[in-house]
Structures are given as C-alpha cells and as structure tokens.
C-alpha cells in the first residue's frame, strides 16, 4: 500500500511539473542569443559526459537567488556533483546576480518560471532535469540537499524519467 502511494505521488509530481523548455537545442540557442544581445551574462557549458548515458541527452536547471542562504549552501554541493558527473547546468537567477559556484547565469524570466513552477509557489533553490529534445522538465528537489540526498534522488529519478520517455509510462 505504501509503495503504491509513493509511486502515485511520484507520477503526480512528475506529471504536474513536466513542462516545456525553450527549444530542442536550448543550451546552444540560449548562449548564442545572449552573446548577440546586450546581456553580458551567458550560460557556462559544463563538459558533456563521455559515457553513453542519461546526461548525454539531459541537463539540469537550477533556480536560485544570490541572497538565499539555502542556495549558497546547495551551490557547492551541486557544482561538485555536476563536475563529477559531467552534466551541463543552466543556472537561472531570481535576482539577476551570480552565485560564486555559478558565475555565468541567466535571469529567471517569467517564461522559465511559468514553465517550471506552473503557477505553484516558488521555492528555491529548485533543481530540475531537462530533456531539450522532448522539452520536458522533471523536478529533482526544492531547497538545499546534501550530496547523499542529491545522489539518492538522481538514482531514483533517472530510471523513472528514462522509463517514462521510452514508454510514456512510469514503472
């Protein structure tokens, strides 16, 4: 019974927060458009994984505010994780200011906020997995996490996302 409840909650959470990202080549297009415009901040591209794996086709989006103590607590943990796992991350700032671990960022625009939070209360830091090919966002967590919590969530979430994308259903 408890297992069914957990699966139901996960399905509802993912279906509630599954949304569109900007485009199929979102990292490249964002960088190109911001380099051409007057905005000086651009996305720093983390190295892509060399392995055949989940993060060859997915990335992470981090919503944060530079004044948020939980964001400052989580940023070094996330930075370490993305470097270790060779994952691209798109940091989006609510206050248009960088975090030390993510000096290259974009502002969290209304479009990004609506896509991710869908009218729900905005909590941050907020971390999402994004698949730019399918334009889907999947919530990883809200608030600061430890390295172990982040690893645990990714270990549980990645197979569910993979299953959902391959079959259109969760296991």
C-alpha positions as CSV (number, residue, x, y, z in Angstrom):
1,X,0.0,0.0,0.0
2,X,2.8,2.4,1.0
3,X,4.7,1.5,-2.2
4,X,1.6,2.3,-4.4
5,X,1.2,5.6,-2.6
6,X,4.8,6.6,-3.2
7,X,4.6,5.6,-6.9
8,X,1.3,7.6,-7.2
9,X,2.9,10.6,-5.6
10,X,5.9,10.4,-7.9
11,X,3.7,10.0,-11.0
12,X,1.6,13.0,-10.0
13,X,4.6,15.1,-9.2
14,X,6.3,14.4,-12.5
15,X,3.1,14.8,-14.5
16,X,2.4,18.1,-12.6
17,X,5.8,19.5,-13.2
18,X,6.5,18.1,-16.7
19,X,6.7,21.1,-18.9
20,X,8.3,22.6,-21.9
21,X,11.8,24.0,-22.0
22,X,12.6,26.7,-24.6
23,X,13.9,24.7,-27.6
24,X,15.5,21.5,-28.7
25,X,19.0,23.0,-28.7
26,X,18.3,25.1,-25.6
27,X,21.8,25.4,-24.3
28,X,23.3,26.4,-27.6
29,X,20.5,28.7,-28.6
30,X,20.5,30.5,-25.2
31,X,24.2,31.1,-25.4
32,X,24.1,32.3,-29.0
33,X,21.2,34.6,-28.4
34,X,22.7,36.1,-25.2
35,X,26.1,36.6,-26.8
36,X,24.5,38.5,-29.7
37,X,22.4,40.7,-27.3
38,X,23.4,43.3,-24.8
39,X,23.2,40.9,-21.8
40,X,26.7,40.2,-20.6
41,X,25.9,37.0,-18.6
42,X,25.9,33.8,-20.6
43,X,25.5,30.1,-19.7
44,X,28.7,28.3,-18.8
45,X,28.7,25.0,-20.5
46,X,29.9,22.2,-18.3
47,X,31.7,19.4,-20.1
48,X,29.4,16.8,-21.6
49,X,29.7,13.3,-20.3
50,X,31.8,11.0,-22.4
51,X,29.8,8.0,-21.3
52,X,26.7,6.7,-23.1
53,X,24.3,7.7,-20.5
54,X,21.4,9.8,-19.3
55,X,23.1,13.1,-19.2
56,X,24.2,13.0,-22.8
57,X,20.6,13.9,-23.6
58,X,19.6,15.7,-20.4
59,X,20.8,18.7,-18.4
60,X,19.9,20.4,-15.1
61,X,18.3,23.8,-14.5
62,X,18.9,25.5,-11.1
63,X,16.7,28.3,-9.9
64,X,18.3,30.4,-7.2
65,X,18.7,33.8,-5.6
66,X,22.1,35.2,-4.6
67,X,20.7,36.3,-1.3
68,X,19.3,32.9,-0.3
69,X,21.3,31.1,2.4
70,X,19.9,27.7,1.2
71,X,21.1,28.5,-2.3
72,X,24.6,29.3,-1.0
73,X,24.5,26.0,1.0
74,X,23.4,23.9,-2.0
75,X,25.5,25.5,-4.8
76,X,28.9,23.9,-3.9
77,X,27.2,20.6,-3.5
78,X,25.6,20.8,-6.9
79,X,28.7,22.2,-8.5
80,X,30.7,19.3,-7.2
81,X,28.1,16.8,-8.4
82,X,27.8,18.3,-11.9
83,X,31.6,18.3,-12.3
84,X,31.9,14.8,-11.1
85,X,29.1,13.6,-13.4
86,X,30.0,15.8,-16.3
87,X,26.5,17.3,-16.5
88,X,25.5,20.6,-18.1
89,X,23.7,23.0,-15.8
90,X,21.8,26.2,-16.6
91,X,21.7,28.5,-13.5
92,X,18.7,30.9,-13.5
93,X,18.9,33.8,-11.0
94,X,15.7,35.3,-9.5
95,X,17.7,38.4,-8.5
96,X,20.0,38.6,-11.6
97,X,23.1,38.1,-9.6
98,X,25.6,35.1,-9.7
99,X,26.5,32.6,-7.1
100,X,30.2,32.0,-6.6
101,X,30.0,28.5,-8.0
102,X,27.9,29.6,-11.0
103,X,29.3,32.9,-12.2
104,X,27.7,32.5,-15.6
105,X,24.0,32.5,-15.4
106,X,20.8,33.9,-17.0
107,X,18.0,35.7,-15.3
108,X,15.0,33.6,-14.3
109,X,12.5,35.1,-16.7
110,X,8.7,34.8,-16.4
111,X,8.8,32.2,-19.2
112,X,11.2,30.0,-17.3
113,X,9.4,30.5,-14.0
114,X,6.0,29.6,-15.5
115,X,7.4,26.6,-17.3
116,X,9.0,25.2,-14.2
117,X,6.6,26.1,-11.4
118,X,3.3,26.2,-13.3
119,X,1.6,28.7,-11.0
120,X,2.7,26.8,-7.9
121,X,4.5,28.5,-5.0
122,X,8.1,29.3,-6.0
123,X,10.6,27.7,-3.7
124,X,14.4,27.8,-4.2
125,X,16.9,26.6,-4.7
126,X,14.9,24.4,-7.2
127,X,16.6,21.8,-9.4
128,X,15.0,20.3,-12.5
129,X,16.2,17.7,-15.0
130,X,15.5,18.9,-18.5
131,X,15.4,17.0,-21.8
132,X,15.8,19.6,-24.6
133,X,14.7,17.1,-27.3
134,X,11.3,16.5,-25.7
135,X,11.2,19.9,-24.0
136,X,10.3,18.3,-20.7
137,X,11.2,19.4,-17.1
138,X,11.3,17.0,-14.2
139,X,11.7,18.2,-10.7
140,X,14.6,16.9,-8.7
141,X,14.1,18.9,-5.5
142,X,13.3,22.1,-3.8
143,X,15.6,23.5,-1.1
144,X,19.1,22.6,-0.1
145,X,20.2,18.9,-0.4
146,X,23.2,17.1,0.8
147,X,25.5,15.2,-1.6
148,X,23.9,11.9,-0.4
149,X,20.3,13.3,-0.9
150,X,21.2,14.5,-4.4
151,X,22.7,11.2,-5.3
152,X,19.7,9.3,-3.9
153,X,17.2,11.4,-5.8
154,X,19.1,11.1,-9.1
155,X,19.5,7.3,-8.6
156,X,15.7,7.1,-8.1
157,X,14.6,9.7,-10.7
158,X,16.8,8.8,-13.7
159,X,15.3,5.3,-14.2
160,X,11.8,6.7,-13.9
161,X,12.5,9.5,-16.4
162,X,14.1,7.0,-18.8
163,X,11.2,4.7,-18.5
164,X,8.7,7.5,-19.0
165,X,10.5,8.8,-22.0
166,X,10.9,5.3,-23.6
167,X,7.4,4.0,-22.9
168,X,5.4,7.1,-21.9
169,X,4.6,5.5,-18.6
170,X,6.3,5.1,-15.2
171,X,7.2,1.7,-13.7
